[in-house]
Amino acid sequence: MLIEKDYDLHQVLSVVQHEIHRAAMDRKHPFRYVALGTSNDTIAMRYVVLRKVEKDFKLVLYTDHRSGKVDQIRSNPKGQLLFYHPQKKVQVIVSGIITFHNTDGVAEKHWQYVQGEARKAYCSVQAPGTPIDRPEEAYEWDSQMNSEHFAVLHFEPTSIEVLQLRGLEHLRAIFEKTDKWKGTWVVP
Ligand SMILES: Cc1cc2nc3c(=O)[nH]c(=O)nc-3n(C[C@H](O)[C@H](O)[C@H](O)COP(=O)(O)O)c2cc1C
């Protein structure tokens, strides 16, 4: 369990944020892979890797700027991140605003953390989502392996909701930026 019934709301928020911080540093943490939801005229969800947690709890994700999610974020920057920890039985939904960085100082800084073969994930010759006749057609990468297509997504939370499963007495709390993150318990 991550959240206990006798925790105050301040403690709940800080425990949740701490656990998400840990996930960005621990490759085996269940929060490391997180479902990112975006929407414009349709809803789209996909898993991404939580790469870093920066100042003011800004969450950092990496992608290829040619991918569908970037098109969606361009037309609607609102998104959600959905985490679940099966051992601690806790779900966290973070809603927020996403900004993306490509070929700028932020992207260049993070590109230095992507080393060697890992860079291939952002250097395919054909853009992600391009229809192909055979899988092999996708396995061609830019010879220079530069940061041209690499994008950093900055996810700035506007609300954080936590649901702790515990038998028949679940715990649920919601924290809003507009409420200065004070938070409130809600019926699960
Ligand atoms: C466990 C897992 C982790 C993933 N991590 C990333 C990631 O960090 N960044 C990314 O762009 N895609 C990642 N993907 C691939 C996306 O889920 C998705 O298939 C791809 O980015 C295209 O999505 P889009 O068309 O909605 O942009 C991951 C997939 C899985 C299954």
The ligand as a Tripos MOL2 file, in Angstrom:
@<TRIPOS>MOLECULE
LIG
   31    33     1     0     0
SMALL
NO_CHARGES

@<TRIPOS>ATOM
      1 C1          6.4620   -0.1660  -22.8460 C.3       1 LIG1
      2 C2          6.4350    0.8310  -23.9750 C.ar      1 LIG1
      3 C3          7.1700    2.0030  -23.8700 C.ar      1 LIG1
      4 C4          7.1540    2.9500  -24.8910 C.ar      1 LIG1
      5 N1          7.8420    4.0990  -24.7420 N.ar      1 LIG1
      6 C5          7.7480    5.0720  -25.6970 C.ar      1 LIG1
      7 C6          8.3680    6.3420  -25.5010 C.ar      1 LIG1
      8 O1          9.0250    6.6160  -24.4870 O.2       1 LIG1
      9 N2          8.1990    7.2800  -26.4730 N.ar      1 LIG1
     10 C7          7.4690    7.0340  -27.6120 C.ar      1 LIG1
     11 O2          7.3580    7.9190  -28.4430 O.2       1 LIG1
     12 N3          6.8800    5.8480  -27.8170 N.ar      1 LIG1
     13 C8          6.9850    4.8490  -26.8870 C.ar      1 LIG1
     14 N4          6.3680    3.6510  -27.0710 N.ar      1 LIG1
     15 C9          5.6100    3.4350  -28.3190 C.3       1 LIG1
     16 C10         4.2320    4.1040  -28.2050 C.3       1 LIG1
     17 O3          3.4180    3.3790  -27.3180 O.3       1 LIG1
     18 C11         3.5290    4.2400  -29.5730 C.3       1 LIG1
     19 O4          3.3320    2.9820  -30.1430 O.3       1 LIG1
     20 C12         4.3050    5.1160  -30.5490 C.3       1 LIG1
     21 O5          4.9770    6.1730  -29.8890 O.3       1 LIG1
     22 C13         3.3650    5.7160  -31.5880 C.3       1 LIG1
     23 O6          2.3340    6.3880  -30.9330 O.3       1 LIG1
     24 P1          1.5300    7.6200  -31.5910 P.3       1 LIG1
     25 O7          1.2410    7.2300  -33.0020 O.co2     1 LIG1
     26 O8          0.3140    7.7400  -30.7520 O.co2     1 LIG1
     27 O9          2.3930    8.8260  -31.5300 O.co2     1 LIG1
     28 C14         6.3890    2.6930  -26.0670 C.ar      1 LIG1
     29 C15         5.6540    1.5180  -26.1590 C.ar      1 LIG1
     30 C16         5.6840    0.5930  -25.1300 C.ar      1 LIG1
     31 C17         4.8700   -0.6630  -25.2700 C.3       1 LIG1
@<TRIPOS>BOND
     1     1     2 1
     2     2     3 ar
     3     2    30 ar
     4     3     4 ar
     5     4     5 ar
     6     4    28 ar
     7     5     6 ar
     8     6     7 ar
     9     6    13 1
    10     7     8 2
    11     7     9 ar
    12     9    10 ar
    13    10    11 2
    14    10    12 ar
    15    12    13 ar
    16    13    14 ar
    17    14    15 1
    18    14    28 ar
    19    15    16 1
    20    16    17 1
    21    16    18 1
    22    18    19 1
    23    18    20 1
    24    20    21 1
    25    20    22 1
    26    22    23 1
    27    23    24 1
    28    24    25 2
    29    24    26 1
    30    24    27 1
    31    28    29 ar
    32    29    30 ar
    33    30    31 1
@<TRIPOS>SUBSTRUCTURE
     1 LIG1         1 GROUP 0 **** ****
